[in-house]
Amino acid sequence: TLPAGSRVEGPVVNGWQRIADHRWVSTAVTSSTPPDRPALRRSSVDTSRKVVYLTFDDGPHPTWTPRMLEVLAKHDVHATFFMVGSEATRRPELVRRVRAAGHAVGNHTWSHPSLTSASSAKVKQELTSTNRAIGGATCFRAPYGAVNRAVDRAAGQVGLRYSWLWSVDPRDWERPGADAIADAVVKGARPGAVHVMHDGGGNRSQSVEGVDRALTRLKAKGYTVEPLPGC
């Protein structure tokens, strides 16, 4: 229940607007005003705590996403999955499984285009279609990290609050070997570091094994792993 005239922010999905975790308001009783600010671009988290943020792009994948979830559960940590809408709509059960395990879900567009070469209307279409597929999100990551002020403005206009890049890239998509991936993750660890990796888009067996090895070493160094704030 909200007082009349309340201002709320959040993604709209099938006639309902999310205003907090597990809280929704029907758009039948609201009027829409486009946000007047772009999504906030971030590549790290400002914190002094020994916490890092593992993020995974390009899923959900029927093989690698479940295996990555098993590794994260093994180490009792939570991460952020930036999902491609066209993949999510084919595997809604995986989207639900990721959220049920306590991980955050972010928007990684519908078809994985370079958004900086797309029109504002195309950017909005890519993001809103994906939000419908994943059940709503408040953050997104532009494919290839291709983002600019116009992209962030369009994202803000469809209710996305944060535009997340990264500060550590283990380049797991090059498949350099599980040890190399683990070494890069651990070497890049510092308070607030955001690591970009992948659970979709190809064979991610090395990513899964690399994350497993890295988490053992991070824990020994006193680091914790959490979902990105605002996602």
Stockholm file with secondary structure:
# STOCKHOLM 1.0

chainA/1-231         TLPAGSRVEGPVVNGWQRIADHRWVSTAVTSSTPPDRPALRRSSVDTSRKVVYLTFDDGPHPTWTPRMLEVLAKHDVHATFFMVGSEATRRPELVRRVRAAGHAVGNHTWSHPSLTSASSAKVKQELTSTNRAIGGATCFRAPYGAVNRAVDRAAGQVGLRYSWLWSVDPRDWERPGADAIADAVVKGARPGAVHVMHDGGGNRSQSVEGVDRALTRLKAKGYTVEPLPGC
#=GR chainA/1-231 SS CCCTTCCCCCCEETTEEEEETTEEEEGGGCCCCCCSSCCEEESBCCCSSSEEEEEEEEECCTTHHHHHHHHHHHTTCCCEEEECHHHHTTCHHHHHHHHHTTCEEEECCSSCCCGGGSCHHHHHHHHHHHHHHHTCCSEECCGGGCCCHHHHHHHHHTTCCEEECCSBCCCGGGCCCHHHHHHHHHHTCCTTBEEEEESSSSCCHHHHHHHHHHHHHHHHTTCEECCCTTC
#=GC SS_cons         CCCTTCCCCCCEETTEEEEETTEEEEGGGCCCCCCSSCCEEESBCCCSSSEEEEEEEEECCTTHHHHHHHHHHHTTCCCEEEECHHHHTTCHHHHHHHHHTTCEEEECCSSCCCGGGSCHHHHHHHHHHHHHHHTCCSEECCGGGCCCHHHHHHHHHTTCCEEECCSBCCCGGGCCCHHHHHHHHHHTCCTTBEEEEESSSSCCHHHHHHHHHHHHHHHHTTCEECCCTTC
//
